[in-house]
């Protein structure tokens, strides 16, 4: 039964990676755009990090927010996906340690999905439907 599905979907495999990049990239952008476009929201995030004992909370807030925002864009267009994945792996390990310890899996679900998705992108790369793939063809 699954062999038939494998034959049918073999030409569409790359769409899985593409759609995953779009969803995770969009979530990264959506989760940080308020901080990027509102200094007031950035200060709220700084205060949240300070409450959790983060050293240099304003710097940590700015680095985390802009890293997520920019890596979300890179994921969506499929450009420098592996370097972006490394940055997001570090970011979300830190987020889980700093802000999610003691929370339930459901409360930490977004952070876990961003971490696991980034690990996937580190291993798989951007896939065939990406700027990274187009750049390979131009070399």
CORLIN-V965959 format. One record per pair of residues at least 12 apart in sequence whose ideal C-beta (glycine too) atoms are under 7 Angstrom apart, sorted by the first residue. I is the first residue (numbers start at 1). J is the second residue. Records with the same first field share a line. If there is no record, write none. Layout:
I = J  J
This chain:
14 = 127  128  129
17 = 124  127
18 = 127  129
20 = 117
21 = 75  76  78  126
22 = 76
24 = 75  114  117
25 = 72  73  75  76
26 = 72  76
27 = 110
28 = 68  69  71  72  75  114
29 = 69  72  73
31 = 68
32 = 65  68  69
33 = 69
35 = 65
36 = 65  69
42 = 61  62  65
45 = 61  65
46 = 58  61
49 = 61  98
52 = 98  99
54 = 98
64 = 91
67 = 87  91
68 = 91
71 = 84  87  88
75 = 121
77 = 131
78 = 126  127  129  130  131  132
79 = 131  132
81 = 121  125  126  130  132
82 = 121  122  125
85 = 118  121  122
86 = 122
88 = 114  118
89 = 115  118  119  122
92 = 111  114  115  118
93 = 115
95 = 111
96 = 108  111  115
